[in-house]
Amino acid sequence: MSFTIILLILLSISIFLFFNQPKFGRRPSGNRLDNIKHTSNFKNGQFQNVSITPDLAEGANYYTVLKEFFFGKSKRNVPKGIIPSVKTNLKNLDPNRDILVWFGHSSYFMQLSGKTFLVDPVFSNHASPLSFTVNAFKGSNVYRAEDFPEIDFLIVTHDHWDHLDYDTVLKLKPKVKRIVTSLGTGEHFERWNFDMEKVSEMNWHEELIFGDFKFNAVPARHFSGRGLKRNQAIWISIVLNTPTRNIYIGGDSGYDTFFKTIGDLFGPFDLAILECGQYNKNWKYIHMMPEETVQASKDLKAKVLMPVHWAKFPLALHDWDDPIIRADKAASIENVNLTHPMIGEILDFDNLGTTKKWWEGIE
């Protein structure tokens, strides 16, 4: 009995120490928590989605999901070949060009009207608190924090490990002038000793203006959390309006009617960057199927759609290239202009079309 008690105590201490590591960040507290409690979308101790959003779809349970995850993965869940890439010198770009460079999954860099933007950067080769799990595909993780110039705006849509990477943001800290993130996520940056005067947190339907650049936080259909408790910070998408461009920066989201509302209010968009990957019928409410991604871009009145959230991490059971194959087919049927740059390739806003299907031939 004494041995069992000692073992349970040691196990409890180990769990506490594991989840208390700095990389897990911290749940909102103090004045931040007080402010959150007075927001309209925080109820019953957590942030809520616009529509009722079950963790799992009808008929699914955690047993079946875990069973499928361990025994039902596609044999092409992880590519056998190397993901091709281009290593662009980001420190030597023409400041007069409006460009985008994608780094796989949901990480990308933009230069717009002379300002630099970096969205959801993850460059540590894994999207998990454990470095030996959820590793990046071979060839997909070719950029490092050291490769970046000064960042005028670091944008973090929510606090999941595949969007907010502790090691990456710490290395970027000296280069970042301003952080724009979701309400509650600032608590992580505060624990990580960032200058909080540089951190702007946004809830849905809030607006920030910095000179000629306007940020509007709009709803997404998802969840948040880096530890055991969910939904203590909100998840957002952002409408970014620059002197010459109107861009939809999509965070993770299931499909919902708010895409049309956003399109009517803020559209049309020169480019909609939308998640397209890591989906499954069992969690269809929190991630879009590729066909829904295409429909969402139509709802947003986007001139061009760029699918992201694929080609780097194996977070679902589907073939690694299934997202882009299905999105490409749906876009062709729906007459949606699709752009799909290779990792590291410069995408020019004056010519957003890319036609090379670089994923073909990779097993």
C-alpha positions in Angstrom: 0.0 0.0 0.0 2.8 2.4 0.9 4.6 1.6 -2.3 1.4 2.3 -4.3 0.9 5.7 -2.6 4.5 6.7 -3.2 4.2 5.7 -6.8 1.0 7.8 -7.2 2.6 10.8 -5.6 5.7 10.5 -7.8 3.4 10.2 -10.9 1.4 13.2 -9.9 4.6 15.3 -9.3 5.9 14.2 -12.7 2.7 15.2 -14.5 2.6 18.5 -12.7 6.2 19.2 -13.6 5.7 18.2 -17.3 2.7 20.5 -17.8 4.3 23.3 -15.9 7.2 23.6 -18.4 7.4 27.1 -19.9 6.6 25.8 -23.4 3.0 25.1 -22.3 2.5 28.7 -21.6 -0.1 29.7 -19.0 -3.9 30.0 -18.8 -5.2 33.6 -18.5 -5.3 35.0 -15.0 -5.7 38.3 -13.2 -7.0 41.3 -15.2 -6.8 39.4 -18.4 -9.1 36.7 -17.1 -11.5 39.3 -15.7 -11.7 41.0 -19.1 -12.3 37.6 -20.8 -15.2 36.8 -18.4 -17.0 39.9 -19.5 -16.9 39.0 -23.2 -20.0 37.8 -25.0 -18.5 34.7 -26.4 -17.1 33.4 -23.1 -19.6 31.3 -21.2 -19.6 28.5 -18.7 -15.9 28.9 -18.1 -14.7 28.8 -21.7 -14.9 30.5 -25.1 -17.7 29.3 -27.3 -18.1 28.9 -31.1 -20.8 30.8 -33.0 -22.6 27.5 -33.8 -22.8 24.4 -31.6 -19.6 22.6 -32.2 -19.1 19.1 -30.8 -15.6 17.8 -30.3 -16.5 14.8 -32.3 -19.1 14.1 -35.0 -22.3 12.1 -34.5 -21.6 8.4 -34.0 -17.9 9.0 -33.1 -16.3 8.5 -29.7 -12.8 8.7 -28.4 -12.3 4.9 -28.5 -13.1 4.7 -32.2 -11.0 7.8 -32.9 -8.0 6.4 -31.1 -8.4 3.1 -32.7 -8.5 4.7 -36.2 -5.5 6.9 -35.4 -3.3 4.0 -34.4 -4.6 1.3 -36.8 -6.4 3.1 -39.6 -3.8 5.5 -40.9 -3.3 5.8 -44.7 -0.1 4.2 -45.8 0.6 7.6 -47.5 -0.1 9.6 -44.3 3.6 10.5 -44.4 5.3 10.9 -47.8 8.1 8.5 -48.6 9.8 11.1 -50.8 11.3 14.5 -49.9 9.0 17.5 -50.1 10.6 19.9 -52.6 11.4 23.5 -51.6 13.1 26.7 -52.6 15.3 28.6 -50.2 14.5 32.3 -50.8 16.7 34.9 -49.3 14.1 36.8 -47.2 16.6 39.4 -46.0 17.3 40.6 -49.5 13.8 41.2 -51.0 12.8 44.2 -53.1 10.9 46.3 -50.6 8.6 47.6 -53.3 7.3 44.1 -54.1 4.2 42.6 -52.4 5.0 39.0 -52.0 4.1 35.8 -50.0 6.4 32.9 -49.1 4.8 29.7 -47.6 6.7 27.4 -45.3 4.3 24.5 -45.2 1.3 23.9 -42.9 0.0 27.4 -41.8 3.3 29.3 -41.6 4.0 32.0 -44.2 5.7 35.3 -44.6 4.3 38.4 -46.4 5.8 41.7 -47.5 3.1 44.2 -48.1 3.5 47.9 -48.8 7.0 47.8 -47.3 5.9 46.0 -44.0 6.7 42.4 -43.1 4.2 39.9 -41.7 4.9 36.4 -40.3 1.9 34.1 -39.6 1.8 31.1 -37.2 5.5 30.3 -37.5 6.6 26.7 -36.6 10.2 26.0 -37.4 11.3 23.5 -34.7 10.5 20.3 -36.8 7.6 19.1 -34.7 4.1 20.2 -33.8 3.9 18.8 -30.3 5.2 19.2 -26.8 7.2 16.0 -27.4 10.0 16.5 -29.9 9.8 12.9 -31.2 6.2 13.1 -32.2 4.3 14.9 -35.0 7.6 15.4 -36.9 7.7 17.5 -40.1 7.9 15.7 -43.4 11.4 15.2 -44.9 12.4 18.4 -46.8 9.5 20.6 -45.5 11.3 22.2 -42.6 14.0 24.2 -44.4 13.6 27.6 -42.8 14.8 28.8 -39.4 14.2 31.9 -37.3 17.7 33.1 -38.3 16.5 33.4 -42.0 14.1 36.2 -41.3 14.5 40.0 -41.4 12.8 42.2 -38.9 9.2 41.3 -38.5 6.8 44.3 -38.3 3.8 42.1 -37.4 3.9 38.6 -36.0 0.4 37.1 -36.3 -0.7 34.1 -34.2 -4.3 33.0 -34.8 -4.5 30.6 -31.8 -2.3 28.7 -29.4 -2.2 25.2 -30.7 1.3 23.6 -31.1 1.1 23.6 -34.9 0.5 27.4 -34.9 2.4 28.7 -31.9 5.8 27.2 -31.4 7.7 28.1 -28.2 11.2 27.6 -29.5 10.5 29.5 -32.7 8.9 32.6 -31.1 11.7 32.8 -28.5 14.3 32.9 -31.3 12.2 35.5 -33.2 11.7 37.7 -30.2 14.5 40.2 -30.9 13.2 40.7 -34.5 9.5 41.2 -33.7 8.2 44.7 -33.5 4.5 43.9 -32.9 2.5 40.8 -32.1 -1.2 40.5 -33.1 -2.9 37.5 -31.5 -6.1 36.1 -30.1 -7.5 37.2 -26.8 -6.0 35.1 -24.0 -3.0 33.9 -26.0 -1.1 36.9 -24.7 -0.8 35.1 -21.4 1.7 32.7 -23.1 3.8 35.6 -24.4 3.7 37.2 -20.9 5.0 34.1 -19.3 7.7 33.9 -22.0 8.9 37.4 -21.0 7.9 39.3 -24.1 7.5 43.0 -23.9 3.7 43.2 -23.5 3.5 46.7 -24.9 4.2 45.0 -28.2 1.4 42.5 -27.8 -2.1 43.2 -29.1 -4.8 40.7 -28.2 -8.0 40.6 -30.3 -11.5 39.0 -29.8 -13.9 38.5 -32.6 -15.3 41.7 -34.1 -12.5 43.9 -32.8 -10.3 46.2 -35.0 -6.8 47.4 -34.7 -5.2 50.1 -36.8 -1.5 50.7 -37.2 -1.0 53.6 -39.7 -2.2 52.4 -43.1 -2.8 48.8 -41.9 -6.0 47.6 -40.5 -6.6 44.3 -38.7 -10.2 43.0 -38.1 -10.5 39.8 -36.0 -13.4 37.6 -37.3 -14.9 34.3 -36.1 -13.5 30.9 -36.8 -15.0 27.5 -35.8 -12.3 25.7 -33.8 -10.9 25.4 -30.2 -7.8 26.2 -28.3 -5.4 25.0 -25.6 -1.9 23.8 -25.1 -2.5 21.7 -22.0 -5.3 19.8 -20.3 -7.9 22.6 -20.3 -9.5 23.8 -23.6 -10.8 27.1 -24.8 -9.3 29.5 -22.3 -8.1 31.7 -25.3 -10.1 32.5 -28.4 -9.3 31.4 -32.0 -9.5 33.9 -34.7 -9.1 34.7 -38.4 -8.0 38.1 -39.5 -9.0 40.4 -42.3 -5.9 42.4 -43.2 -6.4 45.6 -45.1 -3.2 47.3 -46.5 -2.9 50.4 -48.7 -3.2 48.2 -51.8 -4.4 44.7 -50.7 -7.3 43.0 -48.9 -6.4 39.6 -47.5 -8.2 37.0 -45.5 -5.8 35.3 -43.0 -7.7 32.2 -42.0 -7.0 30.4 -38.8 -8.1 26.8 -38.3 -11.9 26.5 -38.8 -14.7 24.2 -39.6 -17.2 25.4 -42.2 -19.9 27.8 -41.0 -22.3 30.5 -42.3 -20.0 33.3 -41.0 -17.8 33.0 -44.1 -20.6 34.5 -46.2 -21.2 37.2 -43.6 -17.5 38.1 -43.6 -17.5 38.1 -47.4 -20.4 40.4 -47.5 -18.9 42.7 -44.9 -15.2 42.8 -45.8 -14.9 41.3 -49.3 -14.0 40.9 -52.0 -10.5 39.6 -51.1 -7.5 39.6 -53.3 -6.4 36.4 -51.6 -8.0 34.1 -49.1 -5.6 31.8 -47.2 -7.7 29.0 -45.8 -7.0 25.8 -43.9 -7.2 22.6 -46.1 -5.8 19.6 -44.3 -5.8 17.5 -41.1 -9.5 16.8 -41.5 -11.5 13.7 -40.7 -15.2 12.7 -40.7 -14.9 12.2 -36.9 -14.0 15.9 -36.3 -15.7 17.5 -39.3 -16.9 20.5 -37.3 -13.5 21.9 -36.4 -11.7 21.4 -39.7 -13.0 21.8 -43.2 -13.0 19.2 -45.9 -11.2 20.5 -49.0 -14.5 21.0 -50.9 -15.7 23.1 -48.0 -12.5 25.2 -48.2 -13.3 25.9 -51.8 -16.9 26.9 -50.9 -15.6 29.1 -48.1 -13.4 31.0 -50.5 -16.5 31.6 -52.7 -18.5 32.8 -49.6 -15.6 35.2 -48.9 -15.7 36.5 -52.5 -12.0 35.7 -52.8 -10.4 36.3 -56.2 -7.7 33.7 -55.4 -7.7 30.8 -52.8 -4.5 29.5 -51.2 -4.9 26.3 -49.3 -2.7 25.9 -46.3 -2.5 23.5 -43.2 -1.0 20.7 -45.3 2.3 19.4 -46.6 4.3 19.5 -43.4 2.8 17.6 -40.3 0.8 14.3 -40.1 -2.0 15.4 -37.8 -4.8 13.4 -39.5 -5.2 10.0 -41.2 -5.6 11.0 -44.8 -2.9 10.8 -47.6 -0.4 13.7 -47.2 -1.4 15.1 -50.6 -5.1 14.4 -50.4 -5.9 18.0 -49.3 -4.5 19.7 -52.4 -5.7 17.0 -54.8 -9.3 17.4 -53.6 -9.1 21.2 -53.4 -7.6 21.4 -56.9 -10.5 19.2 -58.3 -13.2 21.2 -56.4 -11.7 24.5 -57.5 -11.8 23.4 -61.1 -15.4 22.4 -60.9 -16.4 25.6 -59.0 -14.2 27.9 -61.2 -12.2 29.1 -58.2 -8.7 30.4 -58.9 -6.3 28.3 -56.9 -2.7 29.1 -56.0 -0.4 26.4 -54.6 3.2 27.6 -54.3 6.0 25.3 -53.4 7.5 25.7 -49.9 9.9 28.7 -50.1 8.7 29.9 -53.5 8.0 33.6 -53.9 4.4 34.3 -54.7 3.9 37.7 -56.2 0.6 39.5 -55.4 0.6 41.0 -58.9 0.5 37.4 -60.3 -0.9 35.0 -57.7 -1.6 32.1 -60.1 0.6 29.0 -59.8 0.0 26.1 -62.1 2.8 23.7 -61.4 1.5 20.7 -59.4 4.8 20.2 -57.6 3.3 17.4 -55.3 2.8 15.0 -58.2 5.3 12.1 -58.3 6.0 12.2 -54.6 4.9 8.9 -53.0 
